[in-house]
Structures are given as C-alpha cells and as structure tokens.
Amino acid sequence: MDQTHTTKHTMEAELQALKLLRDQHGERGTALFQACNAELFPCDALAFSVLERSLHLLKGFHLLLENGGYTCGAALLRMQLDNVLRFNGVALSKDPHDVAKAILNGTPLDKIKDTTGQPMKDNRLIELLSPKNPWVKHVYTVASGYIHLSDQHFHHFCMRSKENETGKRDIAIGDDEDYLSDEYKLQLVKAFAIVTRGILEMVRQWTEVREQHGSNQTLKQ
C-alpha cells in the first residue's frame, strides 16, 4: 500500500470518527435534561446552546473537509475552541448561573470578571484552560489567523504561487488546496476532534456538578 493511499485511508477514518461525535452531543443533552429534571436554569441553557453550536460547527467542518476546504475548516476550529474557552470560564466562575444569565441577556463575557477579579477576555480564558491543556494557546493563535486577514492567508498564497524553472514565482489564486501537506490536513482534523471532545466533556462535568450551585428549588427561590 503506497503512502498516498495510506494517508487517504487515514484521513477518511479520522473524518468518520469525527462524524460519530454527533450522536454524543445528543447523549450529553439528554443526560443534562434528565439532571435538570426538565427545569432549565441559565447555565443549563447555555450548555445546550454550546452543544447546538458545536453540532453546527461539526457539520460544517465535516462538509468542508470532505470537499477540500481546509482553510475555512481552520476558521471553524477557532470557533469550536471558542465554545470550550467560554463555557469553561463560565463553569469556573463563582456563580455560573448568574454569569450565564448575563450572557443570555447580551452582556459580553469579557465584561464579566472571574473569581480573581480579572475580566474574562480571551487571554484570561486561555490561562484558565491551559494548566490541563497546554496546547490551547498555540491552537488559539494559529486558528485565529484564519478568522482575521493575516499572514496565514499570505503564506497560503505563497504556497500556491510556486517558483517556476526560471526562478520567478508564478502568481496564482484558486480555491483548491492541493498544495497543503497531508500532515497539515490530518492535524487539522485531529485538533477539531480533540476540541469537540473537550466540549462534550465539559457539558458532562457540568451535568455532574450543577447541584453544587443550587438545587432546582433553591434556584427558583
């Protein structure tokens, strides 16, 4: 089996494994709904919003990569990471329901302070998640380059516009991404899968600890 065939098989396997994560979103949602006893409070509602956003991003990412849309896929990775960073920040706050309520009413998270009094801006959210996930800052930095017009897009342009036999560069633009390495493509899929599993784990953890922030009866009062 040649290397090209092996890489293609590996990519297909990774995409299929990613696709299977869709069902786990439903499982996490069902478990949370049961733990809530069908009574949703702010952080519960935010958790369901995170699950739904994650599902949309997963579907879009899968469709893009099946059709070679790796650059746009990197932007979706950044959005999926946003789910993890923000929900983790809310869950670690002194009163997750109060913070979630403010978010649901339109207050930006970076206008809300954490337990140490620091605004929950992206840099702070990265600090909160990094101790157990040291890769977060690197992935955040690289993926953010695909959200805003940046050097990343210039690098992609240069990779497509290769030097010809005269030593000059043939200027070219296009929407195919055959110039990207197979390793880059695989790492992108694996990174999205890791972040998505992180979302599922955070919702699972919230389901287990939500009672520590008040019973349904206490919260209603």
C-alpha positions in Angstrom: 0.0 0.0 0.0 1.6 3.3 -1.1 1.9 6.4 1.2 -0.8 8.4 -0.7 -3.3 5.6 -0.3 -2.4 5.1 3.3 -2.8 8.9 4.0 -6.2 9.0 2.2 -7.4 6.0 4.2 -6.3 7.6 7.5 -8.0 10.9 6.6 -11.2 9.1 5.8 -11.0 7.2 9.1 -10.4 10.4 11.1 -13.4 12.2 9.3 -15.6 9.2 10.0 -14.6 9.2 13.7 -15.4 12.9 13.9 -18.8 12.3 12.3 -19.6 9.8 15.0 -19.3 12.5 17.7 -22.6 13.9 16.5 -24.5 11.3 18.5 -22.6 12.1 21.6 -24.0 15.6 21.5 -27.5 14.1 21.8 -26.4 11.8 24.6 -24.9 14.7 26.6 -28.0 16.8 26.0 -30.3 14.0 27.2 -28.2 13.4 30.4 -28.3 17.2 31.2 -32.0 17.4 30.6 -32.6 14.5 33.0 -30.3 16.0 35.6 -32.3 19.3 35.3 -35.5 17.4 35.9 -36.8 19.2 32.8 -36.3 22.6 34.5 -33.6 24.7 32.8 -31.7 27.4 34.5 -29.2 29.9 32.9 -26.1 27.8 32.8 -28.1 24.7 31.7 -29.5 26.7 28.8 -26.0 28.0 27.9 -24.7 24.4 27.9 -27.5 23.4 25.5 -26.6 26.4 23.3 -22.9 25.3 23.3 -23.9 21.7 22.3 -26.1 23.0 19.4 -23.4 25.5 18.2 -20.9 22.6 18.4 -23.1 20.4 16.3 -23.5 23.1 13.6 -19.7 23.7 13.5 -19.0 19.9 13.4 -21.4 19.5 10.5 -19.9 22.5 8.6 -16.3 21.3 9.3 -17.0 17.8 8.1 -18.7 19.1 4.9 -15.8 21.5 4.2 -13.0 18.9 4.7 -14.8 16.3 2.6 -14.6 18.8 -0.2 -11.1 20.1 0.4 -12.0 23.3 2.3 -9.1 23.2 4.8 -8.6 27.0 5.1 -12.2 27.6 6.1 -12.0 24.5 8.3 -9.3 26.2 10.3 -11.6 29.1 10.9 -14.2 26.7 12.2 -11.7 25.2 14.5 -11.2 28.6 16.1 -14.9 28.9 16.6 -15.2 25.5 18.2 -12.3 26.4 20.5 -14.3 29.5 21.5 -17.0 27.2 22.8 -14.5 25.4 25.1 -12.9 28.6 26.3 -16.1 30.4 27.1 -18.1 27.6 28.7 -15.1 26.7 30.8 -14.8 30.3 32.0 -18.5 30.3 33.0 -18.4 27.0 34.7 -15.4 28.0 36.8 -17.0 31.3 37.9 -18.3 31.7 41.4 -21.9 31.7 40.2 -22.2 30.0 36.8 -25.9 30.7 36.6 -25.5 34.4 37.3 -22.7 34.7 34.7 -24.7 32.7 32.1 -27.8 34.8 32.8 -25.8 37.9 32.0 -24.5 36.3 28.7 -28.0 35.2 27.7 -29.2 38.8 28.3 -26.5 40.1 25.9 -23.6 41.0 28.2 -20.2 40.1 26.5 -18.2 37.7 28.6 -15.1 40.0 28.5 -17.2 42.5 30.5 -17.6 40.0 33.3 -14.9 39.3 35.9 -13.8 35.9 37.2 -13.3 34.8 40.8 -9.9 36.7 40.9 -11.5 40.0 39.6 -10.0 39.7 36.1 -12.2 40.3 33.1 -12.8 37.1 31.2 -11.1 38.2 28.0 -9.6 35.6 25.7 -6.2 35.7 27.2 -7.6 35.1 30.6 -9.8 32.3 29.4 -6.7 30.7 27.8 -4.9 30.9 31.2 -7.8 29.2 32.9 -7.8 26.3 30.4 -4.1 25.9 29.8 -3.0 24.1 33.0 -4.5 20.8 31.9 -4.4 21.7 28.2 -1.0 23.3 27.4 -1.7 23.1 23.6 -4.6 25.6 23.8 -2.6 28.8 23.4 -0.8 27.5 20.3 -4.0 26.3 18.6 -5.8 29.5 19.5 -3.0 31.7 18.0 -2.8 29.7 14.8 -6.5 29.3 14.3 -7.2 32.9 15.0 -5.0 33.8 12.0 -7.8 32.3 9.8 -10.5 34.4 11.4 -8.9 37.8 10.6 -7.0 38.7 7.4 -3.4 37.9 8.4 0.0 36.5 7.5 -1.6 33.0 7.3 -3.5 33.9 4.2 -0.3 35.4 2.7 1.5 32.2 3.4 -1.2 30.2 1.7 -1.0 32.5 -1.3 2.8 32.0 -1.5 2.5 28.2 -1.2 0.2 28.2 -4.2 2.3 30.7 -6.2 5.4 28.5 -6.6 8.7 29.3 -8.3 9.0 28.2 -12.0 12.0 26.9 -13.8 13.3 30.4 -14.3 13.4 31.1 -10.6 10.5 33.5 -10.8 7.2 33.0 -9.0 4.1 32.2 -10.9 1.3 34.3 -9.3 -1.9 32.2 -8.9 -5.1 32.2 -6.8 -7.6 29.5 -6.6 -10.0 27.6 -4.3 -8.3 24.2 -4.3 -5.8 23.4 -1.6 -3.8 20.6 -3.1 -0.6 22.4 -2.1 -1.2 21.7 1.6 0.6 18.7 3.1 -1.2 15.6 4.2 0.2 16.1 7.7 -1.3 19.5 7.9 -4.7 18.2 6.9 -4.6 15.3 9.4 -3.5 17.6 12.2 -6.4 19.9 11.5 -9.0 17.1 11.7 -7.4 15.7 14.9 -7.4 19.1 16.5 -11.0 19.7 15.7 -11.9 16.3 17.2 -9.9 17.0 20.4 -11.6 20.3 20.9 -15.1 18.8 20.2 -14.5 16.1 22.7 -13.5 18.8 25.2 -16.9 20.4 24.7 -18.6 17.1 25.4 -16.6 16.5 28.5 -17.3 20.0 29.9 -21.0 19.5 29.5 -20.7 16.1 31.2 -18.8 17.7 34.1 -21.4 20.5 34.4 -24.2 17.9 34.5 -22.4 16.2 37.4 -21.7 19.4 39.4 -24.7 21.6 38.7 -26.3 20.7 42.0 -23.4 22.2 43.8 -24.5 25.6 42.6 -28.0 25.2 43.9 -30.9 22.8 43.7 -33.8 23.5 41.3 -35.9 24.6 44.3 -33.2 26.9 45.6 -32.6 28.4 42.2 -36.3 29.1 41.7 -36.5 30.9 45.0 
